């Protein structure tokens, strides 16, 4: 597809602005040897490409961030360890690192007005790192986000104490390890989407998150959807899309 022809047709009014925008959704991308940055993802998805930082070299990460700087687009990097983040901050001093969430953010665009109300809930304190990945993702994408931690089924009265908070949320993310029952309970209490995130927190028969994953997939409460084990980012992104419908 020839984007210069699209521009020419647009200028000559052979196609509409709406049609040109539709065509531009598929063009182009930054073509480098080790990475291909999808520069038009924001047109298709409403959010620029977010970089998965784990296992990427510092050299490639620096180059990727510089490409975002050229485009003046927010650069978010998930699953980045503290050592790499501190090294990158020496080059990009305006960046912020969210240690618990392991998210590196260089915000180059004017912040959007906060929308809706997303609530992130955890069963236990050990689930907080995954929950923070979800919560920080929501916040960086422009959503009002609240947290409710350590209200698991072993002391379910703690959850009921915050019943009004559950009702005020537009979308709820429930992060739980062990048996993962909390998502079903929350799903049975509210009339809004519940995004369940199983974590790898638990003892042997927990199978590193497989047990809560299966519990959540088998939830008898309607309106509960499930992301992959420890996928706080995926839950946060999905909550953002729902919140902005």
Secondary structure as UniProt FT lines:
FT   HELIX           3..11
FT   TURN            12..13
FT   HELIX           17..24
FT   TURN            25..26
FT   STRAND          30..31
FT   STRAND          36..37
FT   TURN            39..40
FT   HELIX           41..45
FT   STRAND          51..52
FT   TURN            54..55
FT   HELIX           58..71
FT   STRAND          75..78
FT   HELIX           82..91
FT   TURN            93..94
FT   STRAND          96..98
FT   TURN            99..102
FT   STRAND          103..106
FT   STRAND          115..122
FT   HELIX           125..127
FT   HELIX           128..140
FT   TURN            141..142
FT   STRAND          143..148
FT   HELIX           153..155
FT   HELIX           157..161
FT   HELIX           163..168
FT   STRAND          171..176
FT   TURN            178..179
FT   HELIX           182..189
FT   STRAND          193..198
FT   HELIX           204..209
FT   HELIX           210..217
FT   TURN            222..223
FT   STRAND          224..227
FT   TURN            229..230
FT   HELIX           232..243
//
